[in-house]
Amino acid sequence: MYFYRSPIGLMAIKYNSNTRKFHLIINDECYGLYNSAVAAADDVYTQSTGCMDWDCLEADIDIPTDIYEWSKVNK
């Protein structure tokens, strides 16, 4: 699992073995299913997640440019 504490709340990328996809979770709501964690992180970076609070955020913030800038938790 990967996570990023964003200005709008906690974002997580979690692998789900039932769907065999990575789920992008923002504040406990799923915004997309992805074939890879990298693809989910790319949507966060490009602000194209489907979460309007994030996608429309215009604040000057440091957005992780790729998955390697997210915090990783091994389960």
All heavy atoms as a GROMACS GRO file, in nm:
protein
  607
    1MET      N    1   0.084  -0.117   0.000
    1MET     CA    2   0.000   0.000   0.000
    1MET      C    3   0.089   0.124   0.000
    1MET      O    4   0.192   0.128   0.066
    1MET     CB    5  -0.091   0.000   0.122
    1MET     CG    6  -0.173   0.127   0.131
    1MET     SD    7  -0.296   0.132   0.262
    1MET     CE    8  -0.195   0.161   0.403
    2TYR      N    9   0.047   0.223  -0.073
    2TYR     CA   10   0.115   0.351  -0.078
    2TYR      C   11   0.020   0.458  -0.025
    2TYR      O   12  -0.100   0.446  -0.043
    2TYR     CB   13   0.151   0.387  -0.223
    2TYR     CG   14   0.245   0.289  -0.288
    2TYR    CD1   15   0.197   0.178  -0.355
    2TYR    CD2   16   0.382   0.309  -0.282
    2TYR    CE1   17   0.283   0.087  -0.415
    2TYR    CE2   18   0.469   0.219  -0.343
    2TYR     CZ   19   0.419   0.109  -0.409
    2TYR     OH   20   0.505   0.020  -0.467
    3PHE      N   21   0.076   0.560   0.039
    3PHE     CA   22  -0.009   0.669   0.082
    3PHE      C   23   0.060   0.803   0.071
    3PHE      O   24   0.183   0.812   0.070
    3PHE     CB   25  -0.066   0.646   0.222
    3PHE     CG   26   0.035   0.655   0.333
    3PHE    CD1   27   0.056   0.774   0.399
    3PHE    CD2   28   0.106   0.544   0.372
    3PHE    CE1   29   0.150   0.783   0.501
    3PHE    CE2   30   0.200   0.551   0.475
    3PHE     CZ   31   0.221   0.672   0.540
    4TYR      N   32  -0.022   0.907   0.061
    4TYR     CA   33   0.023   1.045   0.047
    4TYR      C   34  -0.074   1.132   0.127
    4TYR      O   35  -0.195   1.126   0.106
    4TYR     CB   36   0.025   1.085  -0.100
    4TYR     CG   37   0.028   1.233  -0.129
    4TYR    CD1   38   0.126   1.316  -0.077
    4TYR    CD2   39  -0.068   1.290  -0.212
    4TYR    CE1   40   0.128   1.452  -0.105
    4TYR    CE2   41  -0.066   1.425  -0.242
    4TYR     CZ   42   0.033   1.505  -0.188
    4TYR     OH   43   0.034   1.640  -0.216
    5ARG      N   44  -0.020   1.209   0.219
    5ARG     CA   45  -0.103   1.301   0.298
    5ARG      C   46  -0.111   1.433   0.221
    5ARG      O   47  -0.022   1.515   0.227
    5ARG     CB   48  -0.043   1.322   0.436
    5ARG     CG   49  -0.044   1.195   0.518
    5ARG     CD   50  -0.018   1.218   0.665
    5ARG     NE   51  -0.001   1.094   0.735
    5ARG     CZ   52  -0.100   1.014   0.774
    5ARG    NH1   53  -0.224   1.047   0.746
    5ARG    NH2   54  -0.076   0.902   0.838
    6SER      N   55  -0.221   1.448   0.150
    6SER     CA   56  -0.240   1.565   0.063
    6SER      C   57  -0.311   1.676   0.141
    6SER      O   58  -0.365   1.652   0.249
    6SER     CB   59  -0.324   1.526  -0.058
    6SER     OG   60  -0.461   1.518  -0.023
    7PRO      N   61  -0.315   1.796   0.084
    7PRO     CA   62  -0.387   1.906   0.149
    7PRO      C   63  -0.538   1.880   0.165
    7PRO      O   64  -0.602   1.944   0.246
    7PRO     CB   65  -0.363   2.025   0.056
    7PRO     CG   66  -0.241   1.991  -0.020
    7PRO     CD   67  -0.241   1.841  -0.033
    8ILE      N   68  -0.594   1.788   0.088
    8ILE     CA   69  -0.738   1.760   0.099
    8ILE      C   70  -0.764   1.635   0.183
    8ILE      O   71  -0.880   1.599   0.206
    8ILE     CB   72  -0.805   1.747  -0.038
    8ILE    CG1   73  -0.754   1.625  -0.113
    8ILE    CG2   74  -0.791   1.875  -0.118
    8ILE    CD1   75  -0.848   1.576  -0.221
    9GLY      N   76  -0.661   1.565   0.226
    9GLY     CA   77  -0.678   1.445   0.307
    9GLY      C   78  -0.589   1.331   0.260
    9GLY      O   79  -0.507   1.346   0.170
   10LEU      N   80  -0.609   1.217   0.323
   10LEU     CA   81  -0.525   1.100   0.296
   10LEU      C   82  -0.562   1.035   0.162
   10LEU      O   83  -0.679   1.009   0.135
   10LEU     CB   84  -0.541   0.997   0.408
   10LEU     CG   85  -0.454   0.874   0.396
   10LEU    CD1   86  -0.305   0.911   0.408
   10LEU    CD2   87  -0.491   0.772   0.502
   11MET      N   88  -0.459   1.009   0.083
   11MET     CA   89  -0.474   0.934  -0.041
   11MET      C   90  -0.400   0.803  -0.024
   11MET      O   91  -0.292   0.800   0.035
   11MET     CB   92  -0.415   1.009  -0.159
   11MET     CG   93  -0.483   1.138  -0.190
   11MET     SD   94  -0.414   1.208  -0.343
   11MET     CE   95  -0.513   1.354  -0.358
   12ALA      N   96  -0.456   0.696  -0.076
   12ALA     CA   97  -0.393   0.565  -0.068
   12ALA      C   98  -0.409   0.491  -0.199
   12ALA      O   99  -0.509   0.508  -0.270
   12ALA     CB  100  -0.454   0.484   0.046
   13ILE      N  101  -0.310   0.411  -0.230
   13ILE     CA  102  -0.316   0.321  -0.345
   13ILE      C  103  -0.299   0.181  -0.287
   13ILE      O  104  -0.195   0.149  -0.230
   13ILE     CB  105  -0.207   0.352  -0.448
   13ILE    CG1  106  -0.222   0.494  -0.501
   13ILE    CG2  107  -0.211   0.250  -0.562
   13ILE    CD1  108  -0.106   0.542  -0.588
   14LYS      N  109  -0.404   0.100  -0.299
   14LYS     CA  110  -0.406  -0.032  -0.239
   14LYS      C  111  -0.436  -0.138  -0.344
   14LYS      O  112  -0.527  -0.121  -0.425
   14LYS     CB  113  -0.516  -0.042  -0.132
   14LYS     CG  114  -0.502   0.055  -0.019
   14LYS     CD  115  -0.619   0.039   0.078
   14LYS     CE  116  -0.612   0.140   0.188
   14LYS     NZ  117  -0.724   0.126   0.284
   15TYR      N  118  -0.360  -0.247  -0.338
   15TYR     CA  119  -0.390  -0.360  -0.428
   15TYR      C  120  -0.503  -0.441  -0.369
   15TYR      O  121  -0.506  -0.470  -0.250
   15TYR     CB  122  -0.266  -0.448  -0.447
   15TYR     CG  123  -0.292  -0.561  -0.543
   15TYR    CD1  124  -0.298  -0.537  -0.679
   15TYR    CD2  125  -0.312  -0.691  -0.497
   15TYR    CE1  126  -0.324  -0.639  -0.769
   15TYR    CE2  127  -0.337  -0.794  -0.586
   15TYR     CZ  128  -0.343  -0.768  -0.722
   15TYR     OH  129  -0.368  -0.869  -0.810
   16ASN      N  130  -0.600  -0.476  -0.454
   16ASN     CA  131  -0.713  -0.558  -0.412
   16ASN      C  132  -0.704  -0.690  -0.486
   16ASN      O  133  -0.714  -0.693  -0.610
   16ASN     CB  134  -0.844  -0.485  -0.443
   16ASN     CG  135  -0.965  -0.562  -0.398
   16ASN    OD1  136  -0.990  -0.673  -0.443
   16ASN    ND2  137  -1.041  -0.501  -0.309
   17SER      N  138  -0.685  -0.799  -0.412
   17SER     CA  139  -0.668  -0.929  -0.476
   17SER      C  140  -0.797  -0.980  -0.541
   17SER      O  141  -0.791  -1.063  -0.632
   17SER     CB  142  -0.615  -1.032  -0.376
   17SER     OG  143  -0.704  -1.044  -0.267
   18ASN      N  144  -0.913  -0.931  -0.498
   18ASN     CA  145  -1.039  -0.973  -0.560
   18ASN      C  146  -1.053  -0.916  -0.701
   18ASN      O  147  -1.097  -0.986  -0.792
   18ASN     CB  148  -1.159  -0.931  -0.475
   18ASN     CG  149  -1.165  -1.005  -0.344
   18ASN    OD1  150  -1.126  -1.121  -0.335
   18ASN    ND2  151  -1.213  -0.939  -0.241
   19THR      N  152  -1.019  -0.790  -0.717
   19THR     CA  153  -1.031  -0.726  -0.849
   19THR      C  154  -0.902  -0.737  -0.929
   19THR      O  155  -0.902  -0.711  -1.049
   19THR     CB  156  -1.066  -0.577  -0.835
   19THR    OG1  157  -0.962  -0.511  -0.763
   19THR    CG2  158  -1.200  -0.558  -0.764
   20ARG      N  159  -0.793  -0.771  -0.859
   20ARG     CA  160  -0.660  -0.775  -0.921
   20ARG      C  161  -0.621  -0.640  -0.980
   20ARG      O  162  -0.558  -0.630  -1.085
   20ARG     CB  163  -0.650  -0.885  -1.024
   20ARG     CG  164  -0.668  -1.022  -0.965
   20ARG     CD  165  -0.649  -1.129  -1.066
   20ARG     NE  166  -0.670  -1.258  -1.004
   20ARG     CZ  167  -0.643  -1.373  -1.061
   20ARG    NH1  168  -0.595  -1.374  -1.184
   20ARG    NH2  169  -0.666  -1.485  -0.998
   21LYS      N  170  -0.663  -0.535  -0.911
   21LYS     CA  171  -0.636  -0.398  -0.953
   21LYS      C  172  -0.588  -0.317  -0.833
   21LYS      O  173  -0.609  -0.355  -0.718
   21LYS     CB  174  -0.762  -0.330  -1.008
   21LYS     CG  175  -0.826  -0.396  -1.126
   21LYS     CD  176  -0.755  -0.363  -1.253
   21LYS     CE  177  -0.827  -0.424  -1.373
   21LYS     NZ  178  -0.763  -0.391  -1.496
   22PHE      N  179  -0.525  -0.205  -0.862
   22PHE     CA  180  -0.487  -0.109  -0.760
   22PHE      C  181  -0.600  -0.007  -0.749
   22PHE      O  182  -0.646   0.046  -0.850
   22PHE     CB  183  -0.356  -0.040  -0.796
   22PHE     CG  184  -0.238  -0.132  -0.785
   22PHE    CD1  185  -0.200  -0.211  -0.891
   22PHE    CD2  186  -0.164  -0.138  -0.668
   22PHE    CE1  187  -0.091  -0.297  -0.882
   22PHE    CE2  188  -0.056  -0.223  -0.657
   22PHE     CZ  189  -0.020  -0.303  -0.764
   23HIS      N  190  -0.645   0.018  -0.627
   23HIS     CA  191  -0.754   0.112  -0.603
   23HIS      C  192  -0.697   0.243  -0.552
   23HIS      O  193  -0.614   0.242  -0.461
   23HIS     CB  194  -0.851   0.056  -0.498
   23HIS     CG  195  -0.925  -0.066  -0.543
   23HIS    ND1  196  -1.051  -0.094  -0.499
   23HIS    CD2  197  -0.892  -0.166  -0.630
   23HIS    CE1  198  -1.093  -0.206  -0.556
   23HIS    NE2  199  -0.997  -0.252  -0.634
   24LEU      N  200  -0.741   0.353  -0.612
   24LEU     CA  201  -0.703   0.486  -0.563
   24LEU      C  202  -0.812   0.530  -0.467
   24LEU      O  203  -0.926   0.551  -0.506
   24LEU     CB  204  -0.690   0.585  -0.679
   24LEU     CG  205  -0.664   0.730  -0.637
   24LEU    CD1  206  -0.534   0.744  -0.559
   24LEU    CD2  207  -0.663   0.821  -0.759
   25ILE      N  208  -0.774   0.544  -0.339
   25ILE     CA  209  -0.867   0.581  -0.234
   25ILE      C  210  -0.831   0.722  -0.186
   25ILE      O  211  -0.717   0.747  -0.149
   25ILE     CB  212  -0.858   0.484  -0.114
   25ILE    CG1  213  -0.866   0.338  -0.159
   25ILE    CG2  214  -0.962   0.518  -0.008
   25ILE    CD1  215  -0.995   0.296  -0.218
   26ILE      N  216  -0.929   0.811  -0.188
   26ILE     CA  217  -0.910   0.947  -0.137
   26ILE      C  218  -1.016   0.970  -0.031
   26ILE      O  219  -1.136   0.963  -0.060
   26ILE     CB  220  -0.921   1.053  -0.249
   26ILE    CG1  221  -0.819   1.024  -0.359
   26ILE    CG2  222  -0.903   1.194  -0.192
   26ILE    CD1  223  -0.832   1.111  -0.483
   27ASN      N  224  -0.971   0.992   0.092
   27ASN     CA  225  -1.062   1.012   0.205
   27ASN      C  226  -1.168   0.901   0.212
   27ASN      O  227  -1.287   0.928   0.220
   27ASN     CB  228  -1.127   1.150   0.199
   27ASN     CG  229  -1.026   1.260   0.218
   27ASN    OD1  230  -0.931   1.246   0.295
   27ASN    ND2  231  -1.041   1.370   0.146
   28ASP      N  232  -1.121   0.778   0.204
   28ASP     CA  233  -1.206   0.658   0.218
   28ASP      C  234  -1.303   0.635   0.103
   28ASP      O  235  -1.395   0.555   0.115
   28ASP     CB  236  -1.282   0.660   0.351
   28ASP     CG  237  -1.189   0.653   0.470
   28ASP    OD1  238  -1.088   0.580   0.463
   28ASP    OD2  239  -1.218   0.721   0.571
   29GLU      N  240  -1.286   0.703  -0.008
   29GLU     CA  241  -1.370   0.681  -0.126
   29GLU      C  242  -1.283   0.639  -0.243
   29GLU      O  243  -1.180   0.701  -0.271
   29GLU     CB  244  -1.448   0.808  -0.161
   29GLU     CG  245  -1.549   0.786  -0.272
   29GLU     CD  246  -1.639   0.907  -0.294
   29GLU    OE1  247  -1.656   0.988  -0.202
   29GLU    OE2  248  -1.690   0.920  -0.406
   30CYS      N  249  -1.325   0.535  -0.313
   30CYS     CA  250  -1.248   0.485  -0.428
   30CYS      C  251  -1.277   0.570  -0.550
   30CYS      O  252  -1.392   0.590  -0.589
   30CYS     CB  253  -1.284   0.340  -0.455
   30CYS     SG  254  -1.188   0.269  -0.591
   31TYR      N  255  -1.169   0.618  -0.612
   31TYR     CA  256  -1.184   0.702  -0.732
   31TYR      C  257  -1.134   0.635  -0.859
   31TYR      O  258  -1.139   0.694  -0.966
   31TYR     CB  259  -1.112   0.836  -0.712
   31TYR     CG  260  -1.194   0.930  -0.629
   31TYR    CD1  261  -1.177   0.936  -0.492
   31TYR    CD2  262  -1.290   1.011  -0.687
   31TYR    CE1  263  -1.255   1.022  -0.414
   31TYR    CE2  264  -1.369   1.096  -0.611
   31TYR     CZ  265  -1.350   1.101  -0.475
   31TYR     OH  266  -1.427   1.185  -0.398
   32GLY      N  267  -1.085   0.512  -0.850
   32GLY     CA  268  -1.044   0.446  -0.972
   32GLY      C  269  -0.975   0.314  -0.946
   32GLY      O  270  -0.919   0.292  -0.839
   33LEU      N  271  -0.980   0.227  -1.046
   33LEU     CA  272  -0.912   0.099  -1.045
   33LEU      C  273  -0.806   0.102  -1.155
   33LEU      O  274  -0.834   0.146  -1.267
   33LEU     CB  275  -1.010  -0.015  -1.071
   33LEU     CG  276  -1.133  -0.022  -0.980
   33LEU    CD1  277  -1.222  -0.139  -1.022
   33LEU    CD2  278  -1.093  -0.035  -0.836
   34TYR      N  279  -0.687   0.055  -1.122
   34TYR     CA  280  -0.573   0.069  -1.213
   34TYR      C  281  -0.499  -0.064  -1.224
   34TYR      O  282  -0.496  -0.143  -1.130
   34TYR     CB  283  -0.476   0.175  -1.161
   34TYR     CG  284  -0.537   0.313  -1.150
   34TYR    CD1  285  -0.612   0.351  -1.040
   34TYR    CD2  286  -0.520   0.404  -1.253
   34TYR    CE1  287  -0.668   0.478  -1.031
   34TYR    CE2  288  -0.576   0.531  -1.245
   34TYR     CZ  289  -0.650   0.567  -1.134
   34TYR     OH  290  -0.705   0.692  -1.125
   35ASN      N  291  -0.433  -0.082  -1.336
   35ASN     CA  292  -0.351  -0.202  -1.356
   35ASN      C  293  -0.220  -0.195  -1.279
   35ASN      O  294  -0.157  -0.298  -1.257
   35ASN     CB  295  -0.322  -0.223  -1.505
   35ASN     CG  296  -0.446  -0.267  -1.580
   35ASN    OD1  297  -0.530  -0.340  -1.526
   35ASN    ND2  298  -0.461  -0.222  -1.703
   36SER      N  299  -0.179  -0.073  -1.241
   36SER     CA  300  -0.054  -0.059  -1.166
   36SER      C  301  -0.065   0.058  -1.068
   36SER      O  302  -0.144   0.151  -1.090
   36SER     CB  303   0.065  -0.035  -1.261
   36SER     OG  304   0.056   0.094  -1.318
   37ALA      N  305   0.016   0.053  -0.964
   37ALA     CA  306   0.023   0.164  -0.869
   37ALA      C  307   0.079   0.288  -0.937
   37ALA      O  308   0.038   0.400  -0.906
   37ALA     CB  309   0.109   0.124  -0.749
   38VAL      N  310   0.168   0.268  -1.031
   38VAL     CA  311   0.228   0.380  -1.105
   38VAL      C  312   0.120   0.458  -1.180
   38VAL      O  313   0.119   0.581  -1.179
   38VAL     CB  314   0.337   0.330  -1.202
   38VAL    CG1  315   0.384   0.439  -1.295
   38VAL    CG2  316   0.454   0.271  -1.123
   39ALA      N  317   0.027   0.388  -1.243
   39ALA     CA  318  -0.081   0.455  -1.318
   39ALA      C  319  -0.170   0.536  -1.224
   39ALA      O  320  -0.210   0.648  -1.259
   39ALA     CB  321  -0.164   0.352  -1.395
   40ALA      N  322  -0.198   0.483  -1.107
   40ALA     CA  323  -0.280   0.557  -1.010
   40ALA      C  324  -0.206   0.682  -0.964
   40ALA      O  325  -0.265   0.791  -0.957
   40ALA     CB  326  -0.314   0.469  -0.891
   41ALA      N  327  -0.078   0.669  -0.934
   41ALA     CA  328   0.002   0.784  -0.890
   41ALA      C  329   0.012   0.889  -1.000
   41ALA      O  330   0.012   1.009  -0.972
   41ALA     CB  331   0.141   0.738  -0.847
   42ASP      N  332   0.017   0.845  -1.125
   42ASP     CA  333   0.021   0.939  -1.238
   42ASP      C  334  -0.106   1.023  -1.244
   42ASP      O  335  -0.100   1.144  -1.270
   42ASP     CB  336   0.040   0.865  -1.370
   42ASP     CG  337   0.182   0.815  -1.391
   42ASP    OD1  338   0.273   0.855  -1.315
   42ASP    OD2  339   0.202   0.733  -1.484
   43ASP      N  340  -0.221   0.962  -1.219
   43ASP     CA  341  -0.346   1.039  -1.219
   43ASP      C  342  -0.349   1.141  -1.106
   43ASP      O  343  -0.401   1.251  -1.122
   43ASP     CB  344  -0.468   0.947  -1.210
   43ASP     CG  345  -0.514   0.898  -1.346
   43ASP    OD1  346  -0.449   0.931  -1.448
   43ASP    OD2  347  -0.615   0.826  -1.350
   44VAL      N  348  -0.290   1.106  -0.992
   44VAL     CA  349  -0.282   1.203  -0.882
   44VAL      C  350  -0.191   1.319  -0.925
   44VAL      O  351  -0.226   1.435  -0.908
   44VAL     CB  352  -0.230   1.136  -0.753
   44VAL    CG1  353  -0.197   1.242  -0.646
   44VAL    CG2  354  -0.332   1.036  -0.700
   45TYR      N  355  -0.076   1.287  -0.983
   45TYR     CA  356   0.018   1.391  -1.026
   45TYR      C  357  -0.044   1.485  -1.129
   45TYR      O  358  -0.027   1.607  -1.122
   45TYR     CB  359   0.145   1.328  -1.082
   45TYR     CG  360   0.242   1.429  -1.136
   45TYR    CD1  361   0.305   1.520  -1.052
   45TYR    CD2  362   0.269   1.435  -1.271
   45TYR    CE1  363   0.393   1.615  -1.100
   45TYR    CE2  364   0.357   1.530  -1.322
   45TYR     CZ  365   0.419   1.620  -1.236
   45TYR     OH  366   0.505   1.715  -1.286
   46THR      N  367  -0.118   1.430  -1.223
   46THR     CA  368  -0.177   1.512  -1.330
   46THR      C  369  -0.313   1.570  -1.289
   46THR      O  370  -0.376   1.638  -1.370
   46THR     CB  371  -0.193   1.431  -1.459
   46THR    OG1  372  -0.278   1.319  -1.435
   46THR    CG2  373  -0.059   1.386  -1.513
   47GLN      N  374  -0.352   1.543  -1.166
   47GLN     CA  375  -0.480   1.590  -1.112
   47GLN      C  376  -0.596   1.552  -1.203
   47GLN      O  377  -0.679   1.634  -1.242
   47GLN     CB  378  -0.476   1.741  -1.084
   47GLN     CG  379  -0.381   1.775  -0.969
   47GLN     CD  380  -0.376   1.922  -0.938
   47GLN    OE1  381  -0.303   1.997  -1.003
   47GLN    NE2  382  -0.455   1.965  -0.839
   48SER      N  383  -0.600   1.423  -1.236
   48SER     CA  384  -0.707   1.368  -1.318
   48SER      C  385  -0.763   1.242  -1.253
   48SER      O  386  -0.771   1.136  -1.315
   48SER     CB  387  -0.657   1.340  -1.460
   48SER     OG  388  -0.543   1.257  -1.457
   49THR      N  389  -0.802   1.256  -1.126
   49THR     CA  390  -0.849   1.143  -1.047
   49THR      C  391  -1.000   1.124  -1.049
   49THR      O  392  -1.048   1.017  -1.017
   49THR     CB  393  -0.808   1.161  -0.899
   49THR    OG1  394  -0.874   1.277  -0.848
   49THR    CG2  395  -0.658   1.175  -0.884
   50GLY      N  396  -1.073   1.228  -1.081
   50GLY     CA  397  -1.218   1.225  -1.068
   50GLY      C  398  -1.267   1.284  -0.937
   50GLY      O  399  -1.385   1.306  -0.917
   51CYS      N  400  -1.174   1.313  -0.847
   51CYS     CA  401  -1.206   1.380  -0.720
   51CYS      C  402  -1.191   1.530  -0.743
   51CYS      O  403  -1.080   1.581  -0.756
   51CYS     CB  404  -1.112   1.333  -0.610
   51CYS     SG  405  -1.130   1.422  -0.454
   52MET      N  406  -1.303   1.599  -0.752
   52MET     CA  407  -1.299   1.741  -0.786
   52MET      C  408  -1.222   1.825  -0.684
   52MET      O  409  -1.156   1.922  -0.722
   52MET     CB  410  -1.441   1.796  -0.802
   52MET     CG  411  -1.512   1.745  -0.927
   52MET     SD  412  -1.424   1.788  -1.081
   52MET     CE  413  -1.351   1.634  -1.128
   53ASP      N  414  -1.227   1.787  -0.556
   53ASP     CA  415  -1.150   1.862  -0.455
   53ASP      C  416  -1.001   1.860  -0.490
   53ASP      O  417  -0.931   1.958  -0.470
   53ASP     CB  418  -1.171   1.805  -0.315
   53ASP     CG  419  -1.308   1.833  -0.260
   53ASP    OD1  420  -1.377   1.924  -0.312
   53ASP    OD2  421  -1.347   1.764  -0.164
   54TRP      N  422  -0.954   1.748  -0.543
   54TRP     CA  423  -0.812   1.736  -0.580
   54TRP      C  424  -0.787   1.791  -0.720
   54TRP      O  425  -0.693   1.868  -0.742
   54TRP     CB  426  -0.767   1.590  -0.573
   54TRP     CG  427  -0.625   1.574  -0.616
   54TRP    CD1  428  -0.581   1.519  -0.732
   54TRP    CD2  429  -0.509   1.619  -0.546
   54TRP    NE1  430  -0.444   1.525  -0.739
   54TRP    CE2  431  -0.397   1.586  -0.625
   54TRP    CE3  432  -0.488   1.684  -0.425
   54TRP    CZ2  433  -0.267   1.615  -0.586
   54TRP    CZ3  434  -0.357   1.712  -0.386
   54TRP    CH2  435  -0.249   1.677  -0.466
   55ASP      N  436  -0.867   1.749  -0.814
   55ASP     CA  437  -0.842   1.785  -0.954
   55ASP      C  438  -0.850   1.935  -0.978
   55ASP      O  439  -0.782   1.987  -1.067
   55ASP     CB  440  -0.941   1.713  -1.046
   55ASP     CG  441  -0.922   1.562  -1.044
   55ASP    OD1  442  -0.820   1.513  -0.988
   55ASP    OD2  443  -1.008   1.491  -1.098
   56CYS      N  444  -0.929   2.006  -0.900
   56CYS     CA  445  -0.945   2.151  -0.916
   56CYS      C  446  -0.858   2.232  -0.819
   56CYS      O  447  -0.863   2.355  -0.822
   56CYS     CB  448  -1.091   2.189  -0.898
   56CYS     SG  449  -1.198   2.118  -1.025
   57LEU      N  450  -0.780   2.164  -0.736
   57LEU     CA  451  -0.695   2.234  -0.639
   57LEU      C  452  -0.588   2.313  -0.712
   57LEU      O  453  -0.513   2.258  -0.793
   57LEU     CB  454  -0.631   2.131  -0.545
   57LEU     CG  455  -0.551   2.187  -0.429
   57LEU    CD1  456  -0.642   2.259  -0.331
   57LEU    CD2  457  -0.477   2.074  -0.358
   58GLU      N  458  -0.582   2.442  -0.687
   58GLU     CA  459  -0.486   2.527  -0.754
   58GLU      C  460  -0.379   2.581  -0.661
   58GLU      O  461  -0.302   2.668  -0.697
   58GLU     CB  462  -0.558   2.644  -0.822
   58GLU     CG  463  -0.647   2.598  -0.936
   58GLU     CD  464  -0.711   2.713  -1.011
   58GLU    OE1  465  -0.663   2.827  -0.999
   58GLU    OE2  466  -0.809   2.689  -1.082
   59ALA      N  467  -0.374   2.528  -0.540
   59ALA     CA  468  -0.274   2.574  -0.442
   59ALA      C  469  -0.134   2.537  -0.490
   59ALA      O  470  -0.114   2.441  -0.565
   59ALA     CB  471  -0.301   2.511  -0.306
   60ASP      N  472  -0.037   2.614  -0.446
   60ASP     CA  473   0.103   2.587  -0.480
   60ASP      C  474   0.154   2.481  -0.383
   60ASP      O  475   0.198   2.512  -0.272
   60ASP     CB  476   0.185   2.716  -0.469
   60ASP     CG  477   0.328   2.696  -0.517
   60ASP    OD1  478   0.354   2.600  -0.592
   60ASP    OD2  479   0.414   2.777  -0.477
   61ILE      N  480   0.144   2.354  -0.424
   61ILE     CA  481   0.184   2.243  -0.338
   61ILE      C  482   0.282   2.154  -0.412
   61ILE      O  483   0.290   2.154  -0.535
   61ILE     CB  484   0.062   2.160  -0.293
   61ILE    CG1  485  -0.015   2.107  -0.415
   61ILE    CG2  486  -0.027   2.239  -0.201
   61ILE    CD1  487  -0.123   2.008  -0.383
   62ASP      N  488   0.355   2.075  -0.335
   62ASP     CA  489   0.445   1.976  -0.393
   62ASP      C  490   0.368   1.846  -0.410
   62ASP      O  491   0.342   1.776  -0.313
   62ASP     CB  492   0.567   1.954  -0.304
   62ASP     CG  493   0.662   2.072  -0.306
   62ASP    OD1  494   0.672   2.138  -0.411
   62ASP    OD2  495   0.726   2.098  -0.203
   63ILE      N  496   0.332   1.814  -0.531
   63ILE     CA  497   0.262   1.690  -0.562
   63ILE      C  498   0.367   1.584  -0.596
   63ILE      O  499   0.459   1.613  -0.673
   63ILE     CB  500   0.167   1.710  -0.681
   63ILE    CG1  501   0.064   1.818  -0.652
   63ILE    CG2  502   0.098   1.579  -0.717
   63ILE    CD1  503  -0.022   1.856  -0.771
   64PRO      N  504   0.355   1.465  -0.540
   64PRO     CA  505   0.450   1.359  -0.578
   64PRO      C  506   0.450   1.337  -0.728
   64PRO      O  507   0.344   1.321  -0.788
   64PRO     CB  508   0.398   1.235  -0.506
   64PRO     CG  509   0.308   1.285  -0.399
   64PRO     CD  510   0.253   1.416  -0.448
   65THR      N  511   0.567   1.338  -0.789
   65THR     CA  512   0.576   1.323  -0.935
   65THR      C  513   0.563   1.179  -0.980
   65THR      O  514   0.529   1.153  -1.094
   65THR     CB  515   0.708   1.380  -0.989
   65THR    OG1  516   0.816   1.313  -0.926
   65THR    CG2  517   0.716   1.530  -0.961
   66ASP      N  518   0.590   1.084  -0.891
   66ASP     CA  519   0.572   0.942  -0.924
   66ASP      C  520   0.554   0.861  -0.797
   66ASP      O  521   0.564   0.914  -0.687
   66ASP     CB  522   0.685   0.888  -1.011
   66ASP     CG  523   0.821   0.897  -0.944
   66ASP    OD1  524   0.831   0.874  -0.822
   66ASP    OD2  525   0.919   0.922  -1.015
   67ILE      N  526   0.532   0.733  -0.812
   67ILE     CA  527   0.501   0.645  -0.699
   67ILE      C  528   0.615   0.640  -0.597
   67ILE      O  529   0.591   0.617  -0.479
   67ILE     CB  530   0.463   0.504  -0.749
   67ILE    CG1  531   0.396   0.421  -0.638
   67ILE    CG2  532   0.586   0.432  -0.804
   67ILE    CD1  533   0.262   0.471  -0.597
   68TYR      N  534   0.737   0.664  -0.641
   68TYR     CA  535   0.852   0.655  -0.550
   68TYR      C  536   0.856   0.768  -0.448
   68TYR      O  537   0.928   0.761  -0.350
   68TYR     CB  538   0.981   0.647  -0.630
   68TYR     CG  539   0.979   0.528  -0.722
   68TYR    CD1  540   0.962   0.542  -0.859
   68TYR    CD2  541   0.989   0.399  -0.670
   68TYR    CE1  542   0.957   0.432  -0.942
   68TYR    CE2  543   0.983   0.288  -0.753
   68TYR     CZ  544   0.967   0.305  -0.888
   68TYR     OH  545   0.959   0.195  -0.970
   69GLU      N  546   0.774   0.871  -0.466
   69GLU     CA  547   0.765   0.981  -0.370
   69GLU      C  548   0.650   0.959  -0.272
   69GLU      O  549   0.631   1.039  -0.182
   69GLU     CB  550   0.751   1.114  -0.443
   69GLU     CG  551   0.876   1.151  -0.520
   69GLU     CD  552   0.865   1.286  -0.589
   69GLU    OE1  553   0.769   1.359  -0.566
   69GLU    OE2  554   0.955   1.315  -0.670
   70TRP      N  555   0.574   0.853  -0.288
   70TRP     CA  556   0.469   0.818  -0.194
   70TRP      C  557   0.531   0.737  -0.080
   70TRP      O  558   0.635   0.672  -0.099
   70TRP     CB  559   0.363   0.733  -0.262
   70TRP     CG  560   0.274   0.803  -0.360
   70TRP    CD1  561   0.314   0.870  -0.474
   70TRP    CD2  562   0.134   0.812  -0.355
   70TRP    NE1  563   0.205   0.921  -0.538
   70TRP    CE2  564   0.092   0.886  -0.468
   70TRP    CE3  565   0.037   0.766  -0.268
   70TRP    CZ2  566  -0.042   0.914  -0.493
   70TRP    CZ3  567  -0.096   0.794  -0.293
   70TRP    CH2  568  -0.135   0.867  -0.406
   71SER      N  569   0.468   0.739   0.036
   71SER     CA  570   0.512   0.653   0.146
   71SER      C  571   0.460   0.513   0.120
   71SER      O  572   0.348   0.495   0.072
   71SER     CB  573   0.457   0.704   0.279
   71SER     OG  574   0.506   0.834   0.305
   72LYS      N  575   0.542   0.414   0.152
   72LYS     CA  576   0.503   0.274   0.126
   72LYS      C  577   0.491   0.200   0.259
   72LYS      O  578   0.576   0.214   0.347
   72LYS     CB  579   0.606   0.205   0.038
   72LYS     CG  580   0.566   0.065  -0.002
   72LYS     CD  581   0.664   0.003  -0.097
   72LYS     CE  582   0.617  -0.136  -0.136
   72LYS     NZ  583   0.710  -0.202  -0.228
   73VAL      N  584   0.384   0.123   0.270
   73VAL     CA  585   0.360   0.039   0.387
   73VAL      C  586   0.348  -0.104   0.336
   73VAL      O  587   0.265  -0.132   0.250
   73VAL     CB  588   0.231   0.080   0.461
   73VAL    CG1  589   0.203  -0.014   0.576
   73VAL    CG2  590   0.240   0.223   0.509
   74ASN      N  591   0.430  -0.191   0.388
   74ASN     CA  592   0.422  -0.333   0.349
   74ASN      C  593   0.327  -0.406   0.443
   74ASN      O  594   0.334  -0.388   0.563
   74ASN     CB  595   0.559  -0.399   0.355
   74ASN     CG  596   0.652  -0.344   0.250
   74ASN    OD1  597   0.610  -0.317   0.139
   74ASN    ND2  598   0.777  -0.325   0.286
   75LYS      N  599   0.239  -0.484   0.386
   75LYS     CA  600   0.144  -0.562   0.467
   75LYS      C  601   0.172  -0.707   0.452
   75LYS      O  602   0.212  -0.755   0.355
   75LYS     CB  603   0.001  -0.531   0.427
   75LYS     CG  604  -0.046  -0.399   0.479
   75LYS     CD  605  -0.194  -0.388   0.458
   75LYS     CE  606  -0.249  -0.276   0.542
   75LYS     NZ  607  -0.393  -0.267   0.534
   0.00000   0.00000   0.00000
